[in-house]
Protein backbone atom coordinates (compact mmCIF):
# COMPACT_ATOMS: atom_id res chain seq x y z
CA UNK A 1 0.00 0.00 0.00
CA UNK A 2 1.38 3.41 -0.98
CA UNK A 3 1.71 6.63 1.08
CA UNK A 4 0.23 7.65 4.39
CA UNK A 5 -3.04 8.47 2.61
CA UNK A 6 -3.95 4.81 2.31
CA UNK A 7 -6.99 3.98 4.38
CA UNK A 8 -9.10 0.86 4.73
CA UNK A 9 -12.71 1.26 5.82
CA UNK A 10 -14.89 -1.71 6.70
CA UNK A 11 -18.46 -0.69 5.96
CA UNK A 12 -21.10 -2.56 7.87
CA UNK A 13 -24.14 -0.52 6.90
CA UNK A 14 -23.31 1.24 3.61
CA UNK A 15 -23.46 -0.26 0.11
CA UNK A 16 -19.69 -0.90 -0.08
CA UNK A 17 -17.34 -3.11 1.95
CA UNK A 18 -13.55 -3.36 2.37
CA UNK A 19 -13.12 0.16 0.99
CA UNK A 20 -9.50 1.17 0.30
CA UNK A 21 -8.38 4.63 -0.91
CA UNK A 22 -4.75 5.16 -1.92
CA UNK A 23 -2.63 7.43 -4.06
CA UNK A 24 -1.20 5.92 -7.23
CA UNK A 25 2.60 5.55 -6.87
CA UNK A 26 4.54 8.38 -8.58
CA UNK A 27 1.31 10.19 -9.57
CA UNK A 28 0.42 12.59 -6.74
CA UNK A 29 -2.93 13.68 -8.19
CA UNK A 30 -4.35 10.21 -8.86
CA UNK A 31 -6.58 8.52 -6.28
CA UNK A 32 -7.27 4.81 -6.48
CA UNK A 33 -10.54 3.59 -4.95
CA UNK A 34 -11.10 -0.15 -4.44
CA UNK A 35 -14.07 -1.77 -2.75
CA UNK A 36 -16.43 -4.73 -2.70
CA UNK A 37 -20.17 -4.94 -2.92
CA UNK A 38 -22.36 -7.65 -1.37
CA UNK A 39 -23.75 -8.71 -4.73
CA UNK A 40 -22.69 -8.23 -8.35
CA UNK A 41 -23.47 -4.73 -9.55
CA UNK A 42 -22.10 -1.85 -11.54
CA UNK A 43 -20.32 0.89 -9.60
CA UNK A 44 -19.15 4.47 -9.97
CA UNK A 45 -17.11 7.09 -8.13
CA UNK A 46 -17.66 10.87 -8.11
CA UNK A 47 -14.91 13.19 -6.81
CA UNK A 48 -15.63 16.82 -5.93
CA UNK A 49 -13.16 19.66 -5.37
CA UNK A 50 -14.87 22.99 -4.71
CA UNK A 51 -17.70 23.31 -7.23
CA UNK A 52 -16.20 20.87 -9.76
CA UNK A 53 -17.08 17.17 -9.85
CA UNK A 54 -15.29 14.50 -11.87
CA UNK A 55 -17.22 11.24 -12.29
CA UNK A 56 -15.73 7.97 -13.46
CA UNK A 57 -17.46 5.88 -16.12
CA UNK A 58 -19.82 3.23 -14.82
CA UNK A 59 -17.86 0.08 -14.03
CA UNK A 60 -18.76 -3.46 -15.12
CA UNK A 61 -21.05 -5.72 -13.11
CA UNK A 62 -18.87 -7.31 -10.42
CA UNK A 63 -18.45 -7.71 -6.68
CA UNK A 64 -14.93 -6.20 -6.64
CA UNK A 65 -14.47 -2.69 -8.04
CA UNK A 66 -11.29 -0.79 -8.83
CA UNK A 67 -11.24 2.85 -10.02
CA UNK A 68 -8.52 5.44 -10.63
CA UNK A 69 -9.99 8.92 -10.32
CA UNK A 70 -8.62 11.39 -12.89
CA UNK A 71 -8.73 15.17 -13.21
CA UNK A 72 -8.07 16.18 -9.60
CA UNK A 73 -5.82 19.16 -8.80
CA UNK A 74 -2.76 18.60 -6.64
CA UNK A 75 -2.74 19.42 -2.90
CA UNK A 76 -6.54 19.50 -2.52
CA UNK A 77 -9.15 17.91 -0.31
CA UNK A 78 -11.48 15.68 -2.31
CA UNK A 79 -15.03 14.67 -1.38
CA UNK A 80 -15.81 11.19 -2.72
CA UNK A 81 -19.10 9.49 -3.45
CA UNK A 82 -18.42 5.76 -3.75
CA UNK A 83 -21.44 4.07 -5.18
CA UNK A 84 -22.90 0.64 -5.77
CA UNK A 85 -24.60 1.33 -9.08
CA UNK A 86 -24.65 4.76 -10.68
CA UNK A 87 -23.99 7.95 -8.71
CA UNK A 88 -27.43 9.15 -9.80
CA UNK A 89 -29.04 6.23 -7.95
CA UNK A 90 -27.75 7.60 -4.65
CA UNK A 91 -26.69 4.30 -3.08
CA UNK A 92 -23.32 5.68 -2.01
CA UNK A 93 -20.81 6.00 0.80
CA UNK A 94 -19.25 9.41 1.46
CA UNK A 95 -15.53 9.64 2.14
CA UNK A 96 -12.75 12.18 1.74
CA UNK A 97 -9.10 12.09 0.71
CA UNK A 98 -6.34 14.48 -0.28
CA UNK A 99 -4.17 14.66 -3.36
CA UNK A 100 -0.46 15.27 -2.84
CA UNK A 101 1.77 18.11 -4.05
CA UNK A 102 3.54 17.77 -7.37
CA UNK A 103 7.38 17.82 -7.41
CA UNK A 104 8.94 21.20 -6.75
CA UNK A 105 10.67 21.35 -10.15
CA UNK A 106 7.34 21.36 -11.99
CA UNK A 107 6.68 24.80 -13.48
CA UNK A 108 3.37 26.19 -12.08
CA UNK A 109 0.74 28.03 -14.14
CA UNK A 110 -1.73 30.76 -13.23
CA UNK A 111 -5.05 31.70 -14.79
CA UNK A 112 -4.46 35.26 -16.06
CA UNK A 113 -7.21 36.02 -18.57
CA UNK A 114 -10.76 35.23 -19.64
CA UNK A 115 -13.43 33.14 -18.00
CA UNK A 116 -12.44 29.65 -16.87
CA UNK A 117 -15.61 28.35 -18.54
CA UNK A 118 -14.13 29.48 -21.88
CA UNK A 119 -10.95 27.49 -21.33
CA UNK A 120 -10.37 23.81 -21.99
CA UNK A 121 -11.55 21.43 -19.27
CA UNK A 122 -8.08 19.88 -19.61
CA UNK A 123 -5.00 20.91 -21.56
CA UNK A 124 -1.96 18.71 -22.05
CA UNK A 125 1.43 20.30 -22.51
CA UNK A 126 5.10 19.88 -21.77
CA UNK A 127 7.32 22.51 -20.20
CA UNK A 128 11.11 22.69 -20.57
CA UNK A 129 12.90 24.51 -17.77
CA UNK A 130 16.12 24.71 -15.78
CA UNK A 131 19.74 24.94 -16.84
CA UNK A 132 19.81 21.29 -17.90
CA UNK A 133 16.57 21.50 -19.90
CA UNK A 134 14.51 19.45 -17.46
CA UNK A 135 10.97 18.72 -18.61
CA UNK A 136 7.61 18.04 -17.09
CA UNK A 137 4.50 16.82 -18.86
CA UNK A 138 1.34 18.21 -17.31
CA UNK A 139 -2.42 18.05 -17.73
CA UNK A 140 -3.82 21.35 -16.44
CA UNK A 141 -7.36 22.34 -15.48
CA UNK A 142 -8.89 25.73 -16.47
CA UNK A 143 -7.27 27.39 -13.44
CA UNK A 144 -3.83 26.13 -14.46
CA UNK A 145 -3.67 23.57 -11.66
CA UNK A 146 -1.81 20.35 -12.48
CA UNK A 147 -4.07 17.30 -12.49
CA UNK A 148 -1.49 14.87 -13.94
CA UNK A 149 2.30 15.17 -13.99
CA UNK A 150 5.19 13.14 -15.35
CA UNK A 151 8.85 14.14 -15.08
CA UNK A 152 10.86 12.31 -17.78
CA UNK A 153 14.04 10.78 -16.44
CA UNK A 154 16.38 12.15 -19.13
CA UNK A 155 16.52 14.54 -22.05
CA UNK A 156 13.75 17.01 -22.71
CA UNK A 157 10.21 16.66 -24.00
CA UNK A 158 9.08 19.19 -26.64
CA UNK A 159 5.93 17.23 -27.54
CA UNK A 160 3.34 15.23 -25.62
CA UNK A 161 0.06 14.06 -27.15
CA UNK A 162 -3.00 12.16 -25.96
CA UNK A 163 -3.22 8.69 -27.44
CA UNK A 164 -6.02 8.19 -29.95
CA UNK A 165 -7.76 5.64 -27.72
CA UNK A 166 -7.85 8.19 -24.89
CA UNK A 167 -6.14 6.00 -22.29
CA UNK A 168 -2.55 7.30 -22.36
CA UNK A 169 -0.15 10.12 -23.14
CA UNK A 170 2.58 9.77 -25.75
CA UNK A 171 5.73 11.79 -25.03
CA UNK A 172 9.00 12.27 -26.90
CA UNK A 173 12.27 12.16 -24.96
CA UNK A 174 15.21 13.52 -26.94
CA UNK A 175 18.44 15.50 -26.57
CA UNK A 176 20.58 17.35 -29.09
CA UNK A 177 23.68 15.73 -27.58
CA UNK A 178 22.18 12.22 -27.64
CA UNK A 179 19.44 12.42 -30.27
CA UNK A 180 20.46 8.95 -31.44
CA UNK A 181 18.98 7.58 -28.20
CA UNK A 182 15.58 9.28 -28.54
CA UNK A 183 12.48 7.35 -27.44
CA UNK A 184 8.73 7.85 -27.42
CA UNK A 185 6.96 6.71 -24.25
CA UNK A 186 3.34 5.66 -23.90
CA UNK A 187 2.31 6.48 -20.33
CA UNK A 188 -1.13 5.23 -19.19
CA UNK A 189 -3.25 7.98 -17.66
CA UNK A 190 -4.02 5.78 -14.66
CA UNK A 191 -0.32 5.36 -13.83
CA UNK A 192 1.88 2.31 -13.97
CA UNK A 193 4.93 1.59 -16.09
CA UNK A 194 5.21 3.26 -19.50
CA UNK A 195 5.80 1.48 -22.78
CA UNK A 196 9.08 2.61 -24.37
CA UNK A 197 9.53 2.69 -28.15
CA UNK A 198 12.98 3.25 -29.63
CA UNK A 199 12.89 6.12 -32.14
CA UNK A 200 16.54 6.85 -33.02
CA UNK A 201 17.29 10.46 -34.01
CA UNK A 202 13.72 11.58 -33.30
CA UNK A 203 13.34 15.23 -32.33
CA UNK A 204 10.76 18.01 -31.98
CA UNK A 205 7.53 16.31 -33.08
CA UNK A 206 5.62 13.11 -33.81
CA UNK A 207 2.05 12.02 -34.59
CA UNK A 208 -0.07 8.92 -34.03
CA UNK A 209 -2.10 7.78 -37.05
CA UNK A 210 -5.58 6.25 -36.84
CA UNK A 211 -4.28 2.68 -37.15
CA UNK A 212 -1.77 3.15 -34.33
CA UNK A 213 1.22 3.88 -36.56
CA UNK A 214 3.67 6.38 -35.06
CA UNK A 215 5.45 8.86 -37.33
CA UNK A 216 8.24 11.17 -36.25
CA UNK A 217 10.83 13.64 -37.48
CA UNK A 218 14.29 12.06 -37.50
CA UNK A 219 17.62 13.82 -38.00
CA UNK A 220 19.71 12.43 -40.87
CA UNK A 221 23.44 12.98 -41.44
CA UNK A 222 24.98 13.05 -44.92
CA UNK A 223 28.21 14.39 -46.33
CA UNK A 224 27.65 17.04 -48.99
CA UNK A 225 30.65 18.49 -50.82
CA UNK A 226 32.90 17.33 -48.01
CA UNK A 227 30.76 18.88 -45.26
CA UNK A 228 28.71 17.05 -42.61
CA UNK A 229 25.11 18.21 -43.08
CA UNK A 230 22.10 17.30 -40.90
CA UNK A 231 18.78 17.13 -42.72
CA UNK A 232 15.50 15.50 -41.74
CA UNK A 233 13.40 12.46 -42.56
CA UNK A 234 9.89 11.29 -41.76
CA UNK A 235 9.97 7.79 -40.28
CA UNK A 236 7.02 5.53 -39.48
CA UNK A 237 6.66 2.61 -37.07
CA UNK A 238 3.67 0.32 -37.68
CA UNK A 239 1.85 -1.35 -34.75
CA UNK A 240 3.73 -4.61 -35.52
CA UNK A 241 7.06 -2.84 -34.94
CA UNK A 242 8.24 -2.54 -38.55
CA UNK A 243 9.67 0.84 -39.60
CA UNK A 244 10.03 2.61 -42.90
CA UNK A 245 11.32 5.92 -44.22
CA UNK A 246 8.54 7.96 -45.80
CA UNK A 247 10.58 10.95 -47.01
CA UNK A 248 14.02 12.52 -46.82
CA UNK A 249 14.78 16.20 -47.40
CA UNK A 250 18.05 15.21 -49.08
CA UNK A 251 16.13 13.47 -51.86
CA UNK A 252 13.91 16.43 -52.70
CA UNK A 253 15.61 19.70 -51.72
CA UNK A 254 18.88 21.30 -52.77
CA UNK A 255 21.43 21.60 -49.97
CA UNK A 256 22.17 25.32 -49.77
CA UNK A 257 23.86 27.01 -46.77
CA UNK A 258 21.43 28.97 -44.59
CA UNK A 259 21.18 30.28 -41.02
CA UNK A 260 21.58 26.73 -39.70
CA UNK A 261 25.25 26.73 -40.69
CA UNK A 262 25.98 29.00 -37.72
CA UNK A 263 23.85 27.10 -35.19
CA UNK A 264 25.15 24.42 -32.84
CA UNK A 265 22.06 22.24 -32.72
CA UNK A 266 23.95 19.01 -33.36
CA UNK A 267 27.51 18.02 -32.44
CA UNK A 268 27.99 16.05 -35.67
CA UNK A 269 27.04 18.46 -38.48
CA UNK A 270 25.48 21.76 -39.57
CA UNK A 271 21.73 22.11 -39.06
CA UNK A 272 20.36 22.40 -42.61
CA UNK A 273 16.58 21.91 -42.42
CA UNK A 274 15.76 21.93 -38.67
CA UNK A 275 12.33 20.33 -39.14
CA UNK A 276 10.23 21.18 -36.07
CA UNK A 277 6.56 20.36 -36.69
CA UNK A 278 4.72 17.39 -38.20
CA UNK A 279 1.04 16.96 -39.03
CA UNK A 280 -0.79 14.12 -40.75
CA UNK A 281 -4.07 14.70 -42.55
CA UNK A 282 -5.91 11.40 -42.99
CA UNK A 283 -8.33 12.83 -45.58
CA UNK A 284 -5.46 14.00 -47.78
CA UNK A 285 -3.22 11.04 -46.93
CA UNK A 286 -0.37 13.49 -46.55
CA UNK A 287 2.11 14.85 -44.04
CA UNK A 288 2.88 18.53 -43.60
CA UNK A 289 6.38 19.19 -42.28
CA UNK A 290 7.73 22.51 -40.98
CA UNK A 291 11.30 23.32 -42.10
CA UNK A 292 12.49 26.10 -39.82
CA UNK A 293 15.64 27.23 -41.64
CA UNK A 294 13.92 26.98 -45.05
CA UNK A 295 11.09 29.19 -43.78
CA UNK A 296 8.74 26.75 -45.47
CA UNK A 297 6.20 23.94 -45.10
CA UNK A 298 6.56 20.76 -47.16
CA UNK A 299 3.43 18.74 -48.05
CA UNK A 300 4.28 15.07 -48.64
CA UNK A 301 2.22 12.14 -49.91
CA UNK A 302 2.37 9.35 -47.34
CA UNK A 303 2.15 6.42 -49.75
CA UNK A 304 4.68 7.50 -52.36
CA UNK A 305 6.84 9.94 -50.42
CA UNK A 306 6.35 12.48 -53.21
CA UNK A 307 6.81 16.15 -52.34
CA UNK A 308 3.43 17.56 -53.39
CA UNK A 309 4.10 21.22 -52.72
CA UNK A 310 6.13 23.72 -50.73
CA UNK A 311 4.68 26.83 -49.10
CA UNK A 312 7.12 29.59 -48.22
CA UNK A 313 10.87 29.94 -48.66
CA UNK A 314 12.86 29.83 -51.89
CA UNK A 315 10.98 26.82 -53.31
CA UNK A 316 7.46 28.24 -52.76
CA UNK A 317 4.74 26.91 -55.10
CA UNK A 318 2.10 29.50 -54.10
CA UNK A 319 3.36 32.81 -55.42
CA UNK A 320 6.17 33.60 -53.01
CA UNK A 321 4.24 35.70 -50.46
CA UNK A 322 5.88 35.50 -47.02
CA UNK A 323 3.05 34.70 -44.60
CA UNK A 324 5.37 33.37 -41.91
CA UNK A 325 8.94 32.53 -41.10
CA UNK A 326 10.49 31.06 -39.15
CA UNK A 327 7.62 28.84 -38.04
CA UNK A 328 6.35 25.79 -36.13
CA UNK A 329 3.29 23.53 -35.87
CA UNK A 330 1.47 23.07 -39.21
CA UNK A 331 -2.15 21.84 -38.98
CA UNK A 332 -5.53 22.28 -40.70
CA UNK A 333 -8.53 23.90 -38.99
CA UNK A 334 -12.23 23.04 -39.25
CA UNK A 335 -12.61 25.28 -42.33
CA UNK A 336 -9.71 23.62 -44.13
CA UNK A 337 -7.31 26.50 -43.58
CA UNK A 338 -3.66 25.60 -43.13
CA UNK A 339 -2.65 26.85 -39.68
CA UNK A 340 0.88 27.61 -38.53
CA UNK A 341 2.64 29.28 -35.62
CA UNK A 342 4.59 32.25 -37.03
CA UNK A 343 7.67 32.85 -34.91
CA UNK A 344 8.61 35.90 -36.99
CA UNK A 345 8.88 39.31 -35.47
CA UNK A 346 8.52 41.72 -34.03
CA UNK A 347 5.77 39.64 -32.37
CA UNK A 348 4.70 36.05 -32.93
CA UNK A 349 1.28 35.07 -34.31
CA UNK A 350 -1.07 32.20 -34.98
CA UNK A 351 -2.03 32.20 -38.67
CA UNK A 352 -4.65 30.52 -40.87
CA UNK A 353 -4.05 30.37 -44.63
CA UNK A 354 -6.48 29.63 -47.46
CA UNK A 355 -4.74 27.54 -50.12
CA UNK A 356 -5.96 26.93 -53.68
CA UNK A 357 -4.03 23.93 -54.97
CA UNK A 358 -5.56 24.29 -58.45
CA UNK A 359 -4.66 27.95 -59.00
CA UNK A 360 -1.56 27.69 -56.76
CA UNK A 361 -2.49 30.73 -54.72
CA UNK A 362 -2.44 31.39 -50.99
CA UNK A 363 -4.04 34.11 -48.91
CA UNK A 364 -4.30 34.89 -45.23
CA UNK A 365 -7.65 33.84 -43.77
CA UNK A 366 -7.01 34.92 -40.18
CA UNK A 367 -4.22 35.91 -37.81
CA UNK A 368 -4.11 36.27 -34.03
CA UNK A 369 -1.39 38.49 -32.56
CA UNK A 370 -1.53 39.30 -28.83
CA UNK A 371 -1.77 42.95 -27.82
CA UNK A 372 1.47 42.70 -25.82
CA UNK A 373 3.50 41.92 -28.96
CA UNK A 374 5.03 38.82 -27.40
CA UNK A 375 7.52 37.04 -29.56
CA UNK A 376 9.43 33.80 -29.27
CA UNK A 377 11.79 31.70 -31.35
CA UNK A 378 11.61 28.53 -29.23
CA UNK A 379 8.67 26.25 -30.07
CA UNK A 380 5.09 27.53 -30.36
CA UNK A 381 1.90 25.70 -31.35
CA UNK A 382 -1.53 26.27 -32.89
CA UNK A 383 -4.05 23.50 -32.18
CA UNK A 384 -7.32 24.19 -34.09
CA UNK A 385 -10.54 23.28 -32.29
CA UNK A 386 -13.76 21.88 -33.82
CA UNK A 387 -15.69 25.05 -32.85
CA UNK A 388 -13.45 27.18 -35.09
CA UNK A 389 -11.24 28.49 -32.29
CA UNK A 390 -7.68 27.49 -31.49
CA UNK A 391 -5.49 26.62 -28.54
CA UNK A 392 -2.12 28.37 -28.81
CA UNK A 393 1.11 27.91 -26.89
CA UNK A 394 3.68 30.70 -26.85
CA UNK A 395 6.93 28.80 -26.34
CA UNK A 396 9.48 30.72 -24.31
CA UNK A 397 6.87 33.34 -23.33
CA UNK A 398 5.35 30.62 -21.14
CA UNK A 399 1.69 31.19 -22.00
CA UNK A 400 -1.24 29.09 -23.28
CA UNK A 401 -4.22 30.86 -24.88
CA UNK A 402 -7.64 29.90 -26.19
CA UNK A 403 -8.86 32.10 -29.04
CA UNK A 404 -12.54 31.66 -29.92
CA UNK A 405 -14.05 31.36 -33.40
CA UNK A 406 -14.43 35.14 -33.66
CA UNK A 407 -10.69 35.61 -33.11
CA UNK A 408 -11.01 36.98 -29.59
CA UNK A 409 -8.89 35.91 -26.64
CA UNK A 410 -11.22 33.86 -24.45
CA UNK A 411 -8.90 32.37 -21.82
CA UNK A 412 -5.22 32.28 -20.93
CA UNK A 413 -2.71 30.65 -18.59
CA UNK A 414 0.79 31.88 -17.90
CA UNK A 415 3.74 30.11 -16.29
CA UNK A 416 4.71 31.78 -13.03
CA UNK A 417 8.39 31.03 -13.55
CA UNK A 418 10.67 30.63 -16.56
CA UNK A 419 9.80 27.76 -18.86
CA UNK A 420 9.34 26.97 -22.55
CA UNK A 421 5.88 25.59 -23.30
CA UNK A 422 5.68 22.80 -25.88
CA UNK A 423 2.79 21.45 -27.94
CA UNK A 424 -0.73 21.73 -26.52
CA UNK A 425 -3.80 19.47 -26.74
CA UNK A 426 -7.39 20.01 -25.56
CA UNK A 427 -9.53 17.36 -23.87
CA UNK A 428 -13.05 17.66 -22.58
CA UNK A 429 -13.02 14.47 -20.51
CA UNK A 430 -10.03 12.44 -19.36
CA UNK A 431 -12.16 9.31 -19.36
CA UNK A 432 -13.16 9.66 -23.02
CA UNK A 433 -11.02 9.98 -26.21
Secondary structure as UniProt FT lines:
FT   TURN            3..5
FT   STRAND          7..9
FT   STRAND          16..24
FT   TURN            25..26
FT   STRAND          27..41
FT   STRAND          43..49
FT   TURN            50..51
FT   STRAND          52..55
FT   STRAND          62..69
FT   TURN            74..75
FT   STRAND          77..84
FT   HELIX           87..89
FT   STRAND          92..98
FT   TURN            104..105
FT   STRAND          109..114
FT   HELIX           116..118
FT   STRAND          122..129
FT   TURN            130..133
FT   STRAND          134..140
FT   TURN            142..143
FT   STRAND          146..150
FT   STRAND          160..162
FT   TURN            164..165
FT   STRAND          168..174
FT   HELIX           179..181
FT   STRAND          183..188
FT   TURN            189..190
FT   STRAND          195..198
FT   TURN            200..201
FT   STRAND          202..208
FT   TURN            210..211
FT   STRAND          214..224
FT   TURN            225..226
FT   STRAND          227..237
FT   TURN            239..240
FT   STRAND          243..248
FT   HELIX           249..251
FT   HELIX           259..262
FT   TURN            267..268
FT   STRAND          270..271
FT   STRAND          275..281
FT   TURN            282..285
FT   STRAND          286..291
FT   HELIX           292..294
FT   STRAND          296..301
FT   TURN            302..304
FT   STRAND          307..311
FT   TURN            314..315
FT   STRAND          327..332
FT   TURN            334..335
FT   STRAND          338..342
FT   STRAND          349..356
FT   TURN            357..360
FT   STRAND          361..368
FT   TURN            371..372
FT   STRAND          381..384
FT   TURN            386..387
FT   STRAND          390..393
FT   HELIX           395..397
FT   STRAND          399..403
FT   TURN            405..406
FT   STRAND          409..415
FT   STRAND          420..427
FT   TURN            430..431
//
